Amino acid sequence: MRMSIEDHHQKHLIDWARVERCVIEGEQDGFIVDHLFAIPNGGGRSKTEGALLKKTGVKAGVSDLFLSIASGGYNGLYVEMKKPKDLKPSTQANQKQFLERRLKRGYAGCIAFGSTSAMELILAYLQGDWGQHLASRDAAVYSDDAYG
């Protein structure tokens, strides 16, 4: 199986999460990877495999990663990975809708353009700063542009 650019960035993010200490609002709790997991809902599959996955709960539009830590008043963080400097962002309407619906239910969500962006967003979330970023914007999703 050939890895896409997004896959390489997601792998780089997971490699970072394996060695990055998890500090949640000032308290250490293992490593970030202990709380971060992938949601394997994308990729090319056969019709039979796709039908089976759909029957067992795979849904289109669900974000690529989930950080299962409450922080800054949110229940967890969904991360949608995109390739960096994407001139034509490939974010689908159902991906944005998924994140917007999670926001209404007390979760934070972001679209990260590359692994560096994802790392910065995860660290901001863990520091409890997410609410300040959200309050200053109308969107449920963030990218590198959100940080100037």
N, CA, C and O atoms as a GROMACS GRO file, in nm:
protein
  592
    1MET      N    1   0.084  -0.119   0.000
    1MET     CA    2   0.000   0.000   0.000
    1MET      C    3   0.089   0.125   0.000
    1MET      O    4   0.181   0.137   0.081
    2ARG      N    5   0.061   0.215  -0.089
    2ARG     CA    6   0.139   0.338  -0.103
    2ARG      C    7   0.084   0.446  -0.010
    2ARG      O    8  -0.037   0.466  -0.001
    3MET      N    9   0.176   0.516   0.059
    3MET     CA   10   0.134   0.622   0.150
    3MET      C   11   0.119   0.754   0.076
    3MET      O   12   0.202   0.789  -0.008
    4SER      N   13   0.012   0.826   0.107
    4SER     CA   14  -0.009   0.959   0.049
    4SER      C   15   0.072   1.061   0.129
    4SER      O   16   0.128   1.028   0.233
    5ILE      N   17   0.077   1.184   0.080
    5ILE     CA   18   0.145   1.291   0.153
    5ILE      C   19   0.080   1.309   0.290
    5ILE      O   20   0.149   1.325   0.390
    6GLU      N   21  -0.054   1.307   0.295
    6GLU     CA   22  -0.124   1.320   0.423
    6GLU      C   23  -0.085   1.206   0.518
    6GLU      O   24  -0.067   1.229   0.638
    7ASP      N   25  -0.072   1.084   0.465
    7ASP     CA   26  -0.032   0.969   0.547
    7ASP      C   27   0.106   0.991   0.607
    7ASP      O   28   0.128   0.961   0.725
    8HIS      N   29   0.200   1.042   0.526
    8HIS     CA   30   0.335   1.068   0.577
    8HIS      C   31   0.331   1.170   0.690
    8HIS      O   32   0.399   1.154   0.792
    9HIS      N   33   0.252   1.274   0.674
    9HIS     CA   34   0.241   1.375   0.780
    9HIS      C   35   0.174   1.318   0.905
    9HIS      O   36   0.214   1.351   1.017
   10GLN      N   37   0.074   1.234   0.886
   10GLN     CA   38   0.008   1.174   1.002
   10GLN      C   39   0.105   1.080   1.074
   10GLN      O   40   0.107   1.076   1.197
   11LYS      N   41   0.185   1.003   0.999
   11LYS     CA   42   0.285   0.916   1.061
   11LYS      C   43   0.386   0.999   1.139
   11LYS      O   44   0.424   0.962   1.250
   12HIS      N   45   0.430   1.110   1.081
   12HIS     CA   46   0.525   1.198   1.150
   12HIS      C   47   0.464   1.252   1.279
   12HIS      O   48   0.532   1.261   1.381
   13LEU      N   49   0.338   1.288   1.275
   13LEU     CA   50   0.268   1.336   1.395
   13LEU      C   51   0.265   1.227   1.502
   13LEU      O   52   0.291   1.255   1.620
   14ILE      N   53   0.234   1.104   1.464
   14ILE     CA   54   0.228   0.993   1.560
   14ILE      C   55   0.367   0.965   1.616
   14ILE      O   56   0.380   0.938   1.736
   15ASP      N   57   0.471   0.969   1.533
   15ASP     CA   58   0.608   0.952   1.582
   15ASP      C   59   0.641   1.057   1.687
   15ASP      O   60   0.699   1.025   1.791
   16TRP      N   61   0.604   1.182   1.662
   16TRP     CA   62   0.623   1.291   1.759
   16TRP      C   63   0.545   1.263   1.887
   16TRP      O   64   0.597   1.282   1.997
   17ALA      N   65   0.422   1.219   1.873
   17ALA     CA   66   0.335   1.195   1.989
   17ALA      C   67   0.389   1.082   2.078
   17ALA      O   68   0.359   1.076   2.197
   18ARG      N   69   0.469   0.991   2.020
   18ARG     CA   70   0.528   0.881   2.098
   18ARG      C   71   0.634   0.930   2.195
   18ARG      O   72   0.659   0.866   2.297
   19VAL      N   73   0.698   1.042   2.166
   19VAL     CA   74   0.807   1.092   2.251
   19VAL      C   75   0.772   1.222   2.323
   19VAL      O   76   0.844   1.264   2.413
   20GLU      N   77   0.662   1.285   2.284
   20GLU     CA   78   0.621   1.413   2.345
   20GLU      C   79   0.541   1.386   2.473
   20GLU      O   80   0.436   1.322   2.470
   21ARG      N   81   0.593   1.436   2.584
   21ARG     CA   82   0.523   1.419   2.712
   21ARG      C   83   0.388   1.489   2.705
   21ARG      O   84   0.375   1.597   2.647
   22CYS      N   85   0.290   1.427   2.764
   22CYS     CA   86   0.156   1.482   2.766
   22CYS      C   87   0.138   1.565   2.893
   22CYS      O   88   0.131   1.510   3.003
   23VAL      N   89   0.130   1.695   2.876
   23VAL     CA   90   0.106   1.785   2.989
   23VAL      C   91  -0.029   1.849   2.966
   23VAL      O   92  -0.048   1.927   2.873
   24ILE      N   93  -0.123   1.814   3.053
   24ILE     CA   94  -0.260   1.862   3.041
   24ILE      C   95  -0.284   1.969   3.146
   24ILE      O   96  -0.291   1.940   3.266
   25GLU      N   97  -0.295   2.092   3.099
   25GLU     CA   98  -0.319   2.206   3.188
   25GLU      C   99  -0.225   2.202   3.308
   25GLU      O  100  -0.267   2.221   3.422
   26GLY      N  101  -0.095   2.175   3.280
   26GLY     CA  102   0.009   2.178   3.383
   26GLY      C  103   0.037   2.045   3.450
   26GLY      O  104   0.131   2.038   3.529
   27GLU      N  105  -0.039   1.941   3.423
   27GLU     CA  106  -0.019   1.811   3.488
   27GLU      C  107   0.026   1.707   3.385
   27GLU      O  108  -0.035   1.692   3.280
   28GLN      N  109   0.136   1.635   3.418
   28GLN     CA  110   0.188   1.536   3.325
   28GLN      C  111   0.108   1.406   3.331
   28GLN      O  112   0.070   1.361   3.439
   29ASP      N  113   0.082   1.347   3.213
   29ASP     CA  114   0.005   1.222   3.204
   29ASP      C  115   0.058   1.138   3.089
   29ASP      O  116  -0.007   1.126   2.985
   30GLY      N  117   0.176   1.078   3.107
   30GLY     CA  118   0.234   0.991   3.005
   30GLY      C  119   0.276   1.066   2.881
   30GLY      O  120   0.330   1.177   2.888
   31PHE      N  121   0.252   1.003   2.767
   31PHE     CA  122   0.287   1.062   2.638
   31PHE      C  123   0.160   1.092   2.561
   31PHE      O  124   0.055   1.032   2.586
   32ILE      N  125   0.168   1.185   2.468
   32ILE     CA  126   0.050   1.223   2.389
   32ILE      C  127  -0.007   1.101   2.317
   32ILE      O  128  -0.129   1.088   2.307
   33VAL      N  129   0.079   1.013   2.266
   33VAL     CA  130   0.031   0.896   2.192
   33VAL      C  131  -0.057   0.805   2.278
   33VAL      O  132  -0.137   0.728   2.224
   34ASP      N  133  -0.044   0.812   2.410
   34ASP     CA  134  -0.129   0.732   2.498
   34ASP      C  135  -0.276   0.773   2.488
   34ASP      O  136  -0.364   0.697   2.529
   35HIS      N  137  -0.302   0.891   2.435
   35HIS     CA  138  -0.438   0.946   2.430
   35HIS      C  139  -0.483   0.980   2.287
   35HIS      O  140  -0.595   1.026   2.267
   36LEU      N  141  -0.396   0.957   2.190
   36LEU     CA  142  -0.423   0.996   2.051
   36LEU      C  143  -0.436   0.870   1.965
   36LEU      O  144  -0.350   0.783   1.969
   37PHE      N  145  -0.545   0.862   1.889
   37PHE     CA  146  -0.559   0.745   1.802
   37PHE      C  147  -0.618   0.784   1.667
   37PHE      O  148  -0.688   0.884   1.653
   38ALA      N  149  -0.586   0.700   1.568
   38ALA     CA  150  -0.634   0.722   1.432
   38ALA      C  151  -0.771   0.657   1.413
   38ALA      O  152  -0.804   0.557   1.477
   39ILE      N  153  -0.849   0.717   1.326
   39ILE     CA  154  -0.980   0.665   1.287
   39ILE      C  155  -0.966   0.627   1.139
   39ILE      O  156  -0.973   0.714   1.052
   40PRO      N  157  -0.947   0.499   1.109
   40PRO     CA  158  -0.916   0.457   0.972
   40PRO      C  159  -1.039   0.450   0.882
   40PRO      O  160  -1.089   0.342   0.851
   41ASN      N  161  -1.087   0.566   0.842
   41ASN     CA  162  -1.210   0.570   0.762
   41ASN      C  163  -1.186   0.612   0.617
   41ASN      O  164  -1.281   0.621   0.540
   42GLY      N  165  -1.063   0.636   0.581
   42GLY     CA  166  -1.035   0.680   0.444
   42GLY      C  167  -0.962   0.572   0.366
   42GLY      O  168  -0.941   0.461   0.416
   43GLY      N  169  -0.924   0.605   0.247
   43GLY     CA  170  -0.843   0.515   0.166
   43GLY      C  171  -0.925   0.434   0.068
   43GLY      O  172  -1.045   0.414   0.084
   44GLY      N  173  -0.856   0.389  -0.035
   44GLY     CA  174  -0.922   0.310  -0.138
   44GLY      C  175  -0.945   0.167  -0.093
   44GLY      O  176  -0.853   0.100  -0.047
   45ARG      N  177  -1.067   0.121  -0.106
   45ARG     CA  178  -1.102  -0.015  -0.069
   45ARG      C  179  -1.192  -0.073  -0.176
   45ARG      O  180  -1.252  -0.001  -0.256
   46SER      N  181  -1.200  -0.205  -0.177
   46SER     CA  182  -1.290  -0.270  -0.272
   46SER      C  183  -1.435  -0.242  -0.230
   46SER      O  184  -1.460  -0.201  -0.117
   47LYS      N  185  -1.528  -0.263  -0.322
   47LYS     CA  186  -1.670  -0.240  -0.291
   47LYS      C  187  -1.716  -0.331  -0.177
   47LYS      O  188  -1.791  -0.288  -0.090
   48THR      N  189  -1.671  -0.456  -0.178
   48THR     CA  190  -1.709  -0.551  -0.073
   48THR      C  191  -1.656  -0.505   0.062
   48THR      O  192  -1.729  -0.504   0.161
   49GLU      N  193  -1.528  -0.468   0.066
   49GLU     CA  194  -1.466  -0.420   0.189
   49GLU      C  195  -1.534  -0.292   0.238
   49GLU      O  196  -1.562  -0.278   0.357
   50GLY      N  197  -1.561  -0.199   0.147
   50GLY     CA  198  -1.629  -0.075   0.182
   50GLY      C  199  -1.767  -0.100   0.239
   50GLY      O  200  -1.806  -0.035   0.336
   51ALA      N  201  -1.841  -0.192   0.180
   51ALA     CA  202  -1.975  -0.224   0.230
   51ALA      C  203  -1.969  -0.284   0.370
   51ALA      O  204  -2.051  -0.250   0.455
   52LEU      N  205  -1.872  -0.373   0.394
   52LEU     CA  206  -1.857  -0.433   0.526
   52LEU      C  207  -1.820  -0.327   0.630
   52LEU      O  208  -1.876  -0.325   0.739
   53LEU      N  209  -1.727  -0.239   0.595
   53LEU     CA  210  -1.686  -0.134   0.688
   53LEU      C  211  -1.804  -0.042   0.720
   53LEU      O  212  -1.821  -0.002   0.836
   54LYS      N  213  -1.884  -0.008   0.621
   54LYS     CA  214  -2.000   0.077   0.643
   54LYS      C  215  -2.099   0.008   0.738
   54LYS      O  216  -2.155   0.073   0.827
   55LYS      N  217  -2.120  -0.122   0.720
   55LYS     CA  218  -2.210  -0.198   0.807
   55LYS      C  219  -2.159  -0.204   0.950
   55LYS      O  220  -2.237  -0.216   1.044
   56THR      N  221  -2.027  -0.197   0.967
   56THR     CA  222  -1.969  -0.206   1.101
   56THR      C  223  -1.938  -0.071   1.163
   56THR      O  224  -1.871  -0.063   1.266
   57GLY      N  225  -1.987   0.037   1.100
   57GLY     CA  226  -1.980   0.167   1.165
   57GLY      C  227  -1.889   0.272   1.106
   57GLY      O  228  -1.886   0.385   1.156
   58VAL      N  229  -1.815   0.241   1.002
   58VAL     CA  230  -1.730   0.342   0.939
   58VAL      C  231  -1.820   0.445   0.871
   58VAL      O  232  -1.915   0.409   0.801
   59LYS      N  233  -1.789   0.573   0.892
   59LYS     CA  234  -1.871   0.681   0.837
   59LYS      C  235  -1.785   0.780   0.761
   59LYS      O  236  -1.675   0.814   0.803
   60ALA      N  237  -1.836   0.826   0.649
   60ALA     CA  238  -1.768   0.928   0.570
   60ALA      C  239  -1.767   1.060   0.647
   60ALA      O  240  -1.865   1.094   0.714
   61GLY      N  241  -1.658   1.134   0.636
   61GLY     CA  242  -1.651   1.266   0.696
   61GLY      C  243  -1.590   1.270   0.835
   61GLY      O  244  -1.556   1.378   0.884
   62VAL      N  245  -1.575   1.155   0.900
   62VAL     CA  246  -1.519   1.152   1.035
   62VAL      C  247  -1.371   1.190   1.027
   62VAL      O  248  -1.300   1.149   0.935
   63SER      N  249  -1.326   1.268   1.124
   63SER     CA  250  -1.187   1.315   1.126
   63SER      C  251  -1.087   1.200   1.133
   63SER      O  252  -1.122   1.088   1.170
   64ASP      N  253  -0.962   1.229   1.098
   64ASP     CA  254  -0.856   1.129   1.092
   64ASP      C  255  -0.807   1.084   1.228
   64ASP      O  256  -0.771   0.967   1.246
   65LEU      N  257  -0.806   1.175   1.325
   65LEU     CA  258  -0.749   1.146   1.457
   65LEU      C  259  -0.839   1.200   1.567
   65LEU      O  260  -0.915   1.294   1.547
   66PHE      N  261  -0.828   1.137   1.685
   66PHE     CA  262  -0.900   1.186   1.802
   66PHE      C  263  -0.807   1.185   1.922
   66PHE      O  264  -0.741   1.085   1.948
   67LEU      N  265  -0.801   1.297   1.994
   67LEU     CA  266  -0.725   1.309   2.117
   67LEU      C  267  -0.825   1.301   2.232
   67LEU      O  268  -0.905   1.392   2.252
   68SER      N  269  -0.820   1.191   2.307
   68SER     CA  270  -0.923   1.161   2.407
   68SER      C  271  -0.890   1.220   2.544
   68SER      O  272  -0.883   1.149   2.644
   69ILE      N  273  -0.871   1.350   2.545
   69ILE     CA  274  -0.839   1.422   2.669
   69ILE      C  275  -0.928   1.545   2.677
   69ILE      O  276  -0.939   1.622   2.582
   70ALA      N  277  -0.992   1.562   2.792
   70ALA     CA  278  -1.068   1.684   2.816
   70ALA      C  279  -0.970   1.794   2.854
   70ALA      O  280  -0.879   1.773   2.934
   71SER      N  281  -0.989   1.912   2.796
   71SER     CA  282  -0.900   2.025   2.825
   71SER      C  283  -0.969   2.155   2.789
   71SER      O  284  -1.037   2.164   2.686
   72GLY      N  285  -0.953   2.255   2.871
   72GLY     CA  286  -1.005   2.388   2.840
   72GLY      C  287  -1.155   2.392   2.820
   72GLY      O  288  -1.205   2.476   2.745
   73GLY      N  289  -1.228   2.304   2.886
   73GLY     CA  290  -1.373   2.302   2.874
   73GLY      C  291  -1.426   2.217   2.759
   73GLY      O  292  -1.547   2.213   2.737
   74TYR      N  293  -1.338   2.150   2.686
   74TYR     CA  294  -1.378   2.061   2.576
   74TYR      C  295  -1.357   1.916   2.617
   74TYR      O  296  -1.272   1.886   2.700
   75ASN      N  297  -1.434   1.827   2.557
   75ASN     CA  298  -1.430   1.684   2.592
   75ASN      C  299  -1.321   1.607   2.521
   75ASN      O  300  -1.288   1.496   2.563
   76GLY      N  301  -1.264   1.661   2.416
   76GLY     CA  302  -1.162   1.596   2.335
   76GLY      C  303  -1.139   1.677   2.209
   76GLY      O  304  -1.209   1.775   2.184
   77LEU      N  305  -1.040   1.636   2.130
   77LEU     CA  306  -1.003   1.710   2.009
   77LEU      C  307  -1.001   1.617   1.888
   77LEU      O  308  -0.930   1.517   1.887
   78TYR      N  309  -1.079   1.652   1.786
   78TYR     CA  310  -1.076   1.582   1.657
   78TYR      C  311  -0.981   1.657   1.564
   78TYR      O  312  -0.984   1.780   1.557
   79VAL      N  313  -0.896   1.582   1.492
   79VAL     CA  314  -0.799   1.642   1.400
   79VAL      C  315  -0.819   1.583   1.260
   79VAL      O  316  -0.810   1.461   1.241
   80GLU      N  317  -0.845   1.669   1.164
   80GLU     CA  318  -0.853   1.630   1.023
   80GLU      C  319  -0.720   1.670   0.959
   80GLU      O  320  -0.687   1.789   0.956
   81MET      N  321  -0.645   1.574   0.908
   81MET     CA  322  -0.515   1.600   0.847
   81MET      C  323  -0.529   1.633   0.699
   81MET      O  324  -0.604   1.568   0.626
   82LYS      N  325  -0.456   1.735   0.656
   82LYS     CA  326  -0.446   1.773   0.515
   82LYS      C  327  -0.298   1.796   0.484
   82LYS      O  328  -0.218   1.821   0.574
   83LYS      N  329  -0.263   1.787   0.357
   83LYS     CA  330  -0.123   1.811   0.322
   83LYS      C  331  -0.092   1.959   0.341
   83LYS      O  332  -0.179   2.043   0.322
   84PRO      N  333   0.033   1.992   0.377
   84PRO     CA  334   0.069   2.132   0.401
   84PRO      C  335   0.064   2.215   0.273
   84PRO      O  336   0.083   2.164   0.162
   85LYS      N  337   0.039   2.341   0.292
   85LYS     CA  338   0.036   2.438   0.181
   85LYS      C  339  -0.057   2.391   0.069
   85LYS      O  340  -0.028   2.408  -0.049
   86ASP      N  341  -0.167   2.333   0.109
   86ASP     CA  342  -0.264   2.282   0.012
   86ASP      C  343  -0.332   2.401  -0.055
   86ASP      O  344  -0.414   2.469   0.007
   87LEU      N  345  -0.298   2.426  -0.181
   87LEU     CA  346  -0.353   2.541  -0.252
   87LEU      C  347  -0.501   2.522  -0.282
   87LEU      O  348  -0.576   2.619  -0.289
   88LYS      N  349  -0.542   2.399  -0.300
   88LYS     CA  350  -0.683   2.367  -0.320
   88LYS      C  351  -0.722   2.271  -0.208
   88LYS      O  352  -0.721   2.150  -0.228
   89PRO      N  353  -0.755   2.323  -0.090
   89PRO     CA  354  -0.785   2.234   0.023
   89PRO      C  355  -0.888   2.129  -0.016
   89PRO      O  356  -0.990   2.158  -0.078
   90SER      N  357  -0.857   2.006   0.021
   90SER     CA  358  -0.943   1.894  -0.017
   90SER      C  359  -1.044   1.860   0.092
   90SER      O  360  -1.096   1.749   0.095
   91THR      N  361  -1.070   1.954   0.180
   91THR     CA  362  -1.167   1.929   0.287
   91THR      C  363  -1.306   1.918   0.226
   91THR      O  364  -1.352   2.009   0.156
   92GLN      N  365  -1.371   1.809   0.253
   92GLN     CA  366  -1.505   1.784   0.201
   92GLN      C  367  -1.609   1.849   0.292
   92GLN      O  368  -1.582   1.872   0.410
   93ALA      N  369  -1.725   1.878   0.239
   93ALA     CA  370  -1.833   1.938   0.317
   93ALA      C  371  -1.870   1.850   0.436
   93ALA      O  372  -1.896   1.901   0.544
   94ASN      N  373  -1.872   1.716   0.417
   94ASN     CA  374  -1.909   1.629   0.528
   94ASN      C  375  -1.803   1.629   0.638
   94ASN      O  376  -1.835   1.603   0.754
   95GLN      N  377  -1.676   1.656   0.604
   95GLN     CA  378  -1.572   1.666   0.706
   95GLN      C  379  -1.591   1.792   0.790
   95GLN      O  380  -1.576   1.788   0.912
   96LYS      N  381  -1.625   1.903   0.726
   96LYS     CA  382  -1.651   2.028   0.799
   96LYS      C  383  -1.776   2.013   0.885
   96LYS      O  384  -1.778   2.058   1.000
   97GLN      N  385  -1.880   1.951   0.831
   97GLN     CA  386  -2.004   1.930   0.907
   97GLN      C  387  -1.979   1.843   1.029
   97GLN      O  388  -2.034   1.868   1.136
   98PHE      N  389  -1.896   1.739   1.013
   98PHE     CA  390  -1.864   1.653   1.126
   98PHE      C  391  -1.801   1.735   1.239
   98PHE      O  392  -1.841   1.722   1.354
   99LEU      N  393  -1.703   1.819   1.205
   99LEU     CA  394  -1.636   1.901   1.306
   99LEU      C  395  -1.733   2.002   1.369
   99LEU      O  396  -1.729   2.023   1.490
  100GLU      N  397  -1.818   2.062   1.290
  100GLU     CA  398  -1.914   2.159   1.343
  100GLU      C  399  -2.012   2.092   1.438
  100GLU      O  400  -2.047   2.150   1.541
  101ARG      N  401  -2.056   1.971   1.406
  101ARG     CA  402  -2.147   1.898   1.495
  101ARG      C  403  -2.077   1.859   1.625
  101ARG      O  404  -2.139   1.862   1.731
  102ARG      N  405  -1.949   1.823   1.618
  102ARG     CA  406  -1.875   1.788   1.740
  102ARG      C  407  -1.862   1.911   1.830
  102ARG      O  408  -1.873   1.900   1.953
  103LEU      N  409  -1.840   2.027   1.770
  103LEU     CA  410  -1.828   2.150   1.847
  103LEU      C  411  -1.955   2.175   1.928
  103LEU      O  412  -1.949   2.215   2.044
  104LYS      N  413  -2.070   2.151   1.866
  104LYS     CA  414  -2.197   2.171   1.936
  104LYS      C  415  -2.215   2.074   2.052
  104LYS      O  416  -2.296   2.098   2.141
  105ARG      N  417  -2.140   1.965   2.052
  105ARG     CA  418  -2.149   1.864   2.157
  105ARG      C  419  -2.033   1.871   2.256
  105ARG      O  420  -2.013   1.779   2.335
  106GLY      N  421  -1.958   1.981   2.251
  106GLY     CA  422  -1.855   2.001   2.352
  106GLY      C  423  -1.715   1.952   2.316
  106GLY      O  424  -1.629   1.942   2.403
  107TYR      N  425  -1.692   1.922   2.189
  107TYR     CA  426  -1.560   1.880   2.145
  107TYR      C  427  -1.495   1.990   2.063
  107TYR      O  428  -1.564   2.072   2.001
  108ALA      N  429  -1.363   1.993   2.064
  108ALA     CA  430  -1.289   2.084   1.978
  108ALA      C  431  -1.252   2.008   1.851
  108ALA      O  432  -1.244   1.885   1.851
  109GLY      N  433  -1.230   2.082   1.743
  109GLY     CA  434  -1.192   2.018   1.618
  109GLY      C  435  -1.106   2.111   1.535
  109GLY      O  436  -1.117   2.233   1.546
  110CYS      N  437  -1.020   2.053   1.453
  110CYS     CA  438  -0.934   2.135   1.369
  110CYS      C  439  -0.900   2.064   1.239
  110CYS      O  440  -0.906   1.942   1.229
  111ILE      N  441  -0.866   2.144   1.141
  111ILE     CA  442  -0.809   2.094   1.017
  111ILE      C  443  -0.662   2.138   1.020
  111ILE      O  444  -0.633   2.257   1.020
  112ALA      N  445  -0.572   2.040   1.022
  112ALA     CA  446  -0.429   2.069   1.031
  112ALA      C  447  -0.364   2.047   0.896
  112ALA      O  448  -0.375   1.939   0.838
  113PHE      N  449  -0.298   2.149   0.845
  113PHE     CA  450  -0.228   2.141   0.717
  113PHE      C  451  -0.084   2.099   0.742
  113PHE      O  452   0.006   2.184   0.744
  114GLY      N  453  -0.062   1.970   0.759
  114GLY     CA  454   0.070   1.915   0.784
  114GLY      C  455   0.092   1.881   0.930
  114GLY      O  456   0.016   1.922   1.018
  115SER      N  457   0.197   1.803   0.955
  115SER     CA  458   0.224   1.755   1.091
  115SER      C  459   0.263   1.868   1.186
  115SER      O  460   0.225   1.865   1.303
  116THR      N  461   0.337   1.966   1.139
  116THR     CA  462   0.377   2.077   1.227
  116THR      C  463   0.255   2.153   1.276
  116THR      O  464   0.245   2.187   1.394
  117SER      N  465   0.163   2.180   1.186
  117SER     CA  466   0.038   2.246   1.223
  117SER      C  467  -0.038   2.163   1.326
  117SER      O  468  -0.087   2.217   1.425
  118ALA      N  469  -0.046   2.032   1.304
  118ALA     CA  470  -0.118   1.944   1.397
  118ALA      C  471  -0.053   1.945   1.535
  118ALA      O  472  -0.122   1.948   1.636
  119MET      N  473   0.080   1.943   1.539
  119MET     CA  474   0.151   1.946   1.667
  119MET      C  475   0.119   2.075   1.743
  119MET      O  476   0.088   2.071   1.862
  120GLU      N  477   0.126   2.188   1.674
  120GLU     CA  478   0.098   2.317   1.738
  120GLU      C  479  -0.046   2.323   1.790
  120GLU      O  480  -0.070   2.373   1.900
  121LEU      N  481  -0.140   2.273   1.712
  121LEU     CA  482  -0.280   2.275   1.752
  121LEU      C  483  -0.305   2.184   1.872
  121LEU      O  484  -0.379   2.221   1.963
  122ILE      N  485  -0.244   2.066   1.873
  122ILE     CA  486  -0.259   1.974   1.986
  122ILE      C  487  -0.200   2.036   2.112
  122ILE      O  488  -0.262   2.029   2.218
  123LEU      N  489  -0.083   2.096   2.102
  123LEU     CA  490  -0.022   2.159   2.220
  123LEU      C  491  -0.106   2.275   2.272
  123LEU      O  492  -0.123   2.290   2.393
  124ALA      N  493  -0.160   2.358   2.182
  124ALA     CA  494  -0.248   2.468   2.225
  124ALA      C  495  -0.371   2.413   2.296
  124ALA      O  496  -0.414   2.467   2.398
  125TYR      N  497  -0.427   2.306   2.244
  125TYR     CA  498  -0.544   2.244   2.306
  125TYR      C  499  -0.509   2.192   2.446
  125TYR      O  500  -0.583   2.216   2.542
  126LEU      N  501  -0.396   2.121   2.459
  126LEU     CA  502  -0.357   2.065   2.589
  126LEU      C  503  -0.325   2.172   2.692
  126LEU      O  504  -0.341   2.148   2.812
  127GLN      N  505  -0.280   2.288   2.648
  127GLN     CA  506  -0.249   2.398   2.740
  127GLN      C  507  -0.375   2.468   2.788
  127GLN      O  508  -0.368   2.557   2.872
  128GLY      N  509  -0.490   2.427   2.735
  128GLY     CA  510  -0.616   2.488   2.777
  128GLY      C  511  -0.645   2.619   2.709
  128GLY      O  512  -0.733   2.693   2.753
  129ASP      N  513  -0.572   2.651   2.600
  129ASP     CA  514  -0.589   2.778   2.529
  129ASP      C  515  -0.692   2.772   2.418
  129ASP      O  516  -0.720   2.874   2.355
  130TRP      N  517  -0.749   2.657   2.393
  130TRP     CA  518  -0.837   2.639   2.278
  130TRP      C  519  -0.957   2.733   2.282
  130TRP      O  520  -0.992   2.791   2.179
  131GLY      N  521  -1.020   2.748   2.397
  131GLY     CA  522  -1.138   2.833   2.408
  131GLY      C  523  -1.111   2.976   2.368
  131GLY      O  524  -1.197   3.040   2.307
  132GLN      N  525  -0.993   3.029   2.401
  132GLN     CA  526  -0.957   3.166   2.362
  132GLN      C  527  -0.948   3.177   2.210
  132GLN      O  528  -0.994   3.276   2.152
  133HIS      N  529  -0.890   3.077   2.146
  133HIS     CA  530  -0.881   3.078   1.999
  133HIS      C  531  -1.020   3.069   1.938
  133HIS      O  532  -1.050   3.138   1.841
  134LEU      N  533  -1.104   2.984   1.995
  134LEU     CA  534  -1.238   2.963   1.942
  134LEU      C  535  -1.324   3.087   1.959
  134LEU      O  536  -1.399   3.124   1.869
  135ALA      N  537  -1.314   3.152   2.073
  135ALA     CA  538  -1.396   3.270   2.100
  135ALA      C  539  -1.366   3.384   2.004
  135ALA      O  540  -1.452   3.468   1.978
  136SER      N  541  -1.246   3.387   1.950
  136SER     CA  542  -1.208   3.497   1.861
  136SER      C  543  -1.236   3.466   1.714
  136SER      O  544  -1.202   3.546   1.626
  137ARG      N  545  -1.298   3.352   1.686
  137ARG     CA  546  -1.326   3.314   1.547
  137ARG      C  547  -1.466   3.258   1.534
  137ARG      O  548  -1.525   3.211   1.632
  138ASP      N  549  -1.519   3.262   1.413
  138ASP     CA  550  -1.653   3.211   1.386
  138ASP      C  551  -1.654   3.065   1.343
  138ASP      O  552  -1.761   3.005   1.330
  139ALA      N  553  -1.538   3.008   1.322
  139ALA     CA  554  -1.533   2.873   1.264
  139ALA      C  555  -1.508   2.766   1.369
  139ALA      O  556  -1.454   2.793   1.476
  140ALA      N  557  -1.547   2.646   1.336
  140ALA     CA  558  -1.524   2.530   1.422
  140ALA      C  559  -1.393   2.462   1.389
  140ALA      O  560  -1.352   2.369   1.458
  141VAL      N  561  -1.326   2.507   1.283
  141VAL     CA  562  -1.204   2.441   1.239
  141VAL      C  563  -1.090   2.542   1.230
  141VAL      O  564  -1.112   2.662   1.212
  142TYR      N  565  -0.968   2.490   1.243
  142TYR     CA  566  -0.850   2.575   1.244
  142TYR      C  567  -0.744   2.520   1.152
  142TYR      O  568  -0.739   2.400   1.125
  143SER      N  569  -0.659   2.608   1.104
  143SER     CA  570  -0.542   2.568   1.025
  143SER      C  571  -0.426   2.655   1.070
  143SER      O  572  -0.438   2.731   1.166
  144ASP      N  573  -0.313   2.645   1.001
  144ASP     CA  574  -0.199   2.731   1.033
  144ASP      C  575  -0.240   2.878   1.031
  144ASP      O  576  -0.187   2.958   1.108
  145ASP      N  577  -0.333   2.914   0.944
  145ASP     CA  578  -0.378   3.053   0.933
  145ASP      C  579  -0.436   3.105   1.064
  145ASP      O  580  -0.436   3.226   1.088
  146ALA      N  581  -0.486   3.017   1.148
  146ALA     CA  582  -0.547   3.058   1.274
  146ALA      C  583  -0.443   3.116   1.370
  146ALA      O  584  -0.478   3.186   1.465
  147TYR      N  585  -0.316   3.086   1.345
  147TYR     CA  586  -0.211   3.132   1.436
  147TYR      C  587  -0.126   3.243   1.376
  147TYR      O  588  -0.018   3.275   1.426
  148GLY      N  589  -0.176   3.302   1.268
  148GLY     CA  590  -0.110   3.420   1.216
  148GLY      C  591  -0.009   3.393   1.111
  148GLY      O  592   0.053   3.486   1.060
   0.00000   0.00000   0.00000
